[in-house]
Amino acid sequence: MKLLGLEAVQNATYYLSRYRQIEDFGADLYVLNGLGDSDFWPAERYRVAGSKHIDDLIAAAKSWHAEEQFDGVLTFSESGVVAVAIVAEALGLPSIGIEAARRSRNKLLMRQAHERAGVPRPHFRMVPDLDTALATAAEFGYPVILKPTLGAASNFVFRLDDADAVRERFPQAQAGIANMGWFTMEPDGVDLGPAGLLMESFLEGPEYLTESLAWDGEVYLGSIVDRVTVEGDTFDDDVHRAPTALSGEQIAAVHDVISRAAAAQGIRRSVMHAEVRFHNGQPHMLEIAVRPGGGGLDYFARLSAGYSPIEAVMDVARGVKPNVRHYTPTGVHTAGTCLISGPGRIEAIQVPTEVSDDDRVFFFKITAKPGDLIRRPPHGNNILGFLCTTGRSFDEAMATAYELAGRIDVRLTDPDERQAT
C-alpha cells in the first residue's frame, strides 16, 4: 500500500508522529510538501515542490504518481483538505470531492449547508466590519461567538458578552486572521470561499467530540469524547474525558444530527471529526471536519472505543471501507489536557523521565520547542503540547494528568516580548 501525504506548507513537525503511525500500520508513506524542510521525511519518499500554488502541487503529484502509482492521497491538516481533494481528483484517486471539501473547510459555507438542510445550529452571519458586528450581536443577543471562516484550533475565536467586548475583540481578530497559520498554510490558486469573520449565536451547554465515519449514506460514531473545560471568553480544548457520560438516547440524537450535517455538507465517504453541543437539551452542530481530530483524540478513540481513526484515514484514501462499528465503549477511563503556558518566547522545556515514561500516560507530545513564540489570546492560541492518561476513573486519570503536567518545567523570556510579532 502506497499513500501520499500532502501539505501545501509543512506545519513544522506537527504531523510527523501521525505519519509514523501510518507506516506502523503497514503502509509505505510518501510525503509531498509544497513548502517545507528538506530533511522532514526519508529522502527516497519525500519531495518538496518549492511552491504552494495548487498547479505546482498537482504537477509534482502527477509526476511522482507516474513513478510510484499511489493508492491514495491524505492529509491530517485542516489547511490541507481542499488541496487533497483537488490533487486526488487530478490523480484519478478516491476523493471526498472538491465542493464537499470546501463546505467542510469554510465555516460560512458549512453553516449555509446546515441551514438549507434544517440541521440544528447557531444563528450566523458574516460580519465584515465593526458596525455590522455590533448590529448582529444586538440582534442575536449576547453572548455571541466571533470566529474566522478559515480558522482552526480556536485561533481568534472569542465569546463576546457585551458591546464593549465586540469593540475590543473585533479589530484584534480582523488584524490577526490574515497572518494566521491555518490560513497562510492553504495553497494558492484555490477558491476556499469567503475569508473573514463569522458571528454566531451562543449555544449554552456541554460539548462532545466524535471521531466518525461517513460511508455511502451511513454514519458511524467511532468514538465520543466529552469536553469538560470550564469556558471563558476564549476557547482551549484543554480537558477531555472518555468514555462519554451521554445516555443511549442522547447518543442516538448525536448520531442523527451528525448524519444530517454530513449529508448537508455532501460528505459521502470520509473520516470526520464532528463536534456537537447540547443546547436546550438537544444536540446542535458546531462543525464537521473531514480529518481526524488532533491532540491525541485518535489515541482516545482506540483506547476508549476500539476505533482507529488513523487506519480509517488510510482505508478511505484508497477507497476501502474501514473496519468500524457503531460506538461501543471498552470501559477504559481516559483523560487528557493541553499543556498551556503563559505567553512568551520559550527558552527551555524540561520533561522529567518520570513523566514521559509513566505507564499511565498513553499520549504525550511536546509541539513547541526552544525559540518558539507562544502567543495567547487575543494574539493567537499556541500551546506547548498534550498529555493524556488512564485511570480507574476519570477523576483518577485527570488527577494523574495534572500531577505529571505540573512536573514539566517551562522557562519563558521577559514578558515584554511575549506577544511580539
N, C-alpha and C positions, 0 to 999 in steps of 0.2 A: 504494500500500500504506500503510494507516494502522495503526500499532501503538500500544498503550497500555502505557507503563512504569509500574510501581506499587511504591511503598514505603509501609508504614504510618507509618514515621518516616524521614525523609530521613537517610541516612548521610553527613552533611557533603557533600563533593563527590566522594566515592569513586567513584561510578559515572558521573560526568559524561563522562569520556573514552569510556566504552563507549556511552553514549547518542549521542555524536557519531559514533562508528563506525557505528551503525545508520543514521544519516542519510547518512553517506558511502557506505553500501552501497545507498542508493536508497529508503529508507522515510521516510515522514513520521512522526516520533515525537512522541507526546503523552505528557505525564508527569502523573500524579496522585500526590501525596503526602498522606497523612493529616495529618501534621505536617511542616512544612518551611519553608524560607526563601522569601520572596515573590518573589525575583528569581532563583531557581535555574535556570529554563529560559525560553525566549522566551514572553512573556506570552500570546500567542494560542494557544499549545499547552501551557499549564501551568495546573494548578489545585491548590489546597490545600483539602482537605476541612475542616480545622480540628478534626479528631478522628481518633484511631487505632482507634476501635471499628469492627468489621467491618461492622455495619449501616450506618454512615455512609459507609464506603468503597464499599459496594455501591450505596447510593443515589446517591452522587456519580458513580460509574462508569456507572450506568444512565442518568442524566440526560445525561451527556456522550455516551454511546454513541448515544442517540436523536438527537443533533445530528450526530454525525460518522460513525457506522457504522464502528466499528473492525473490523479484520480479525483482531486477536489481542491477547492480553494477555501480558506477560512481566515477568520480574524477573531481576536478576543477584545479588540478595541472598539469603543463606541464611535471613534473617529474613522473606523475602517469599514463599517458595514455597507455603506453605499459603494465604496470603491470595490469591495469584494464582489458585490452583486454585479457590478459592471464588468469587472475582469472575468468572472466566472462565465457570464454570458458570452463574452468575446472569445473565450476558450472552448465554448460548447460544453461546459461542465455544469452540474447542478447549481442552481442559483435561486435565491429567495425571490428574485425579480426586483428590478430597479425601483419601480413605484412603491412596492411594499417596503423596500429598504428605506426609501426616502420618508415614507409615512412613519416608519419606526424610528427614524433618527431625529426628525424635526418635530418638536413638541407641539407646534401650532398645527401642522398637518395631521399629527396623531389625534389631537383634540377634535379637529374638524371631522375626522373619520368616525370617532366615537360619537360625536353629536349626530351625524347623519344616521347612525345605526341605533340611536337611542340608548347607548351604553351609559350607565350611571357614572357621572364625572362631575368635576367642579365647573362652575361658570368660568369663562375665559375670554380674553381679548388681547390683541396686540396693543402695546402702548408705546408709540414712537417718541413721545415727548412727555415732559413732566405734567403739563396741563391735562393731557389725556389720562395719565396715570392717576392723578388726583380725582378726576371726574369718575373714572372707572371704579376706583376704590370706594368712593362715596356711594356709587350705585350698587356695588356688590355688598357693601357693608364690611366693616373691619372685624377681625383681621383679614388681610389678603396676602397672597403669595406672589412674589416677583421672581421670575426665573428667565434664563436665556432660552431661546428656541433651539439652540445648538450647543447646549452645555452638557455637563456630566459631572459626577462626583460631588454634587451640591455646590459647585462653584458659582458664586454670585446668585445664590438662592436665598431669599430673605422673607421672613414673616414680618409684615408691617402692621402695627397695631393702631396707628393713627396717622393723620395727615403730616405731622412733623416727621414721622419715620419715613414716609414716602418722599418728602423733600430731601431727607438726608441720604437715603439709600439709592434712590433712582439715579442720580448722577454718578454715584460710585459704581453701580452696576453697568451703566451705559459706557463709562470710561473703561471698565475692566474687560468687557466681553470681547472687544476687538483683538486683544492680545492674549486671550485665554487659550491655554494649550490645547484644550479639546477642540477649539475652533481652528487654530493655526495648524494643527496636525491633519486637517482634512486635505484631500487632494485638490489641486487647482483644476479648473476647467469642468467642474461638476455643478449641476444645479441641485443645491441642497434645500431649496425652499427659502422662505423668508428668514433672514437673520436679524434678530433683535430681541426685545424683551416682551415677555408674556406675563399678563396679570391674571391670577386665578382666585376664585373664592376659596376660603379656607375650609378644609374638611377636618372636622373635630372627631378624633377617635384613634384607636390603635392601628398600627401599620404592620403588614405582613409581606414578606418577600418570598417569592416562589421561584424555583428552577423548574421550568415547564417545557413541554414539547408539543408542538403542533404537527400533526401528520395526517394529511388527507381528510380533513374535517373533524378529526378527533383531537382533543387536548388532554394531555396527561399532566397532572401535578406531580412532578417527581419528588419535590421536597418543599416543605413550608418552614420558614424561619420567622420567629416573632421579633420585631424590632421593639426594644424596651427602653430606648433612650428617653431621658427627660428633655423635652424640647424647649428651646428658647427662640430667639429671633433669627438664628442661623441653624443649618441642618448638618450634623455629622452623623453618619451611620456608624455610631461608635459602640453600641451594645446590642448583641443579638443572642437569641436562645433557640434551641430545638431539643426535643420535639415541640410542636406547636401546642398552645393551650386551646386552640379552636375546637369546638364541638363538631361532630359529624355533620350536623345540619349546616353549620357555618362553613365548613369545608366545601360542601356541595354548592353553597351560594357563591363562594370564591371561584370554584371551578366554572360555574355558569357565567359569571361576569368576565372572567379571563377568556373563555371560549368566544363570547360575543365580541370582545375587544379585538382578539386575534383575527376573527373573520372580518371585522371592520377595517383593520389595517391591511388586509389582503395576505395574511401570513398563511401559507399552505403547508410548507414543510420547513420547520426551523426549530432550533432551541430557542427558549425565551427566558429572560429574566423579567418576571412580571411582578409589579408592586401594587398592592391593594390597601386601601384604608377604609375601615368601618366608620361610617358617618350616619348618625341617627339610627344606628343598629343594622345598617345594610352596607355591603361592600361596594365601594366606588373605585374606579380605575385611576391610579396615578400614572402609570406608564407601562409599556411593554418594550423592552429592548431585545433585539434579535441576536443575542450573545449570552454567554453565561454571566452571572453576577460575579463581582470581584471580591476581594477581601477575605478569601478563604471560604466563600459560600459553596464552592464545589466540594470542599472537604466536609462541610456541614452536611451536604446532601448525601455523600457516600456513607458517613458515619451514622447519621440520624434517620435516614430513609432508604439506604441501599440503592441510591440513584447516582450515576456518574455523569455529570454534565460534560466533562472533557471528552469522554468516549462518545457521548451523544453528538457533540460537535463534529468529531471525526467521521461518524457514520453519516450524518446529514450532509456533510460536504461532498461525500461520494454517492449520495442518493440511496442510501440503505437505511431502513427503519431501525432506529436504536432499540436496544433491549430496555424497555421501560414498562412500568406498571403504574397504576393509579396509587396515590400517596398511601404508603404503608410504613409507619414509624418502626424503627428497630428497637426502641427502648433505651438507646444510648443518650445520656444527657450531655449536651454541649453548650458552651457559652463562648462568646468572642467579643473583643473590643478593639477598636482602632487605638493606636498609640499616638496620642496627641500631646504636643508641647506648646509652649508659648511661641510667639513669632521671633524670628532672629536667624542669623546665619550659623549653621552648625560648625562647631569646632571639633567635636568628637562625640561618638556614640560608643559606649562600652556595655557589652552584654555579657554578664557572668555565665559561665558554663552551666551553673545550676538552673538557669532559666532556659537556655537553648536545649539542654539535654534532659529536661524534666519529662518523665514518661506520661505525664498528664497533658502535655502540650501536643496537639495534633496539627496545628498550623502556626508557624512563626515566620514572619517575613519583615525585614527592615528594608523599606523602599527608599529612604533618604540616606545621604552619605555626607561626610565632611565637605564643607564648602557650599552645600546646597542652602538656598534661602527659603526658609519656612515662612510663608505668608498665611495669615489667619484672617478670617472675616473682619472687615469688609473688603480686604485687599486680595483675597484668594482663600483657598481651603486645603493647604498642604498638610499632610500628616507624616508621621515617622514610619508607620508600618502597621502590622496586625499581629495579634496574639489571641489564639483560640485554644480552649482547654476542655477536658472532660471531667466528669464527677458523678457521684451517686445521685445528685440532684442538680437543678440549675443553680441554686444558691451556693452549693459547694464548688461547682465549676466556675462560677463568676468570682467567688472569693479567691480561688486559685489564680485566675487571670489577673485580678487586681494586685494580688500579692507579688506575683512574678513581674508584672509591669513596673511595680514600684522599685524593683532592683536594677532596672536599666538606667544607666547614668547618661544624661544628655547635657552637653555644655554648649551654650549659645554665646554669640558675641554681644557687644554693647547694644542695648535696646534701641539706641538712636538709629541703628542700621536695620532694624528688624523688619520694616515694611518697604525697604528701598527697592527701587526697580532695577 
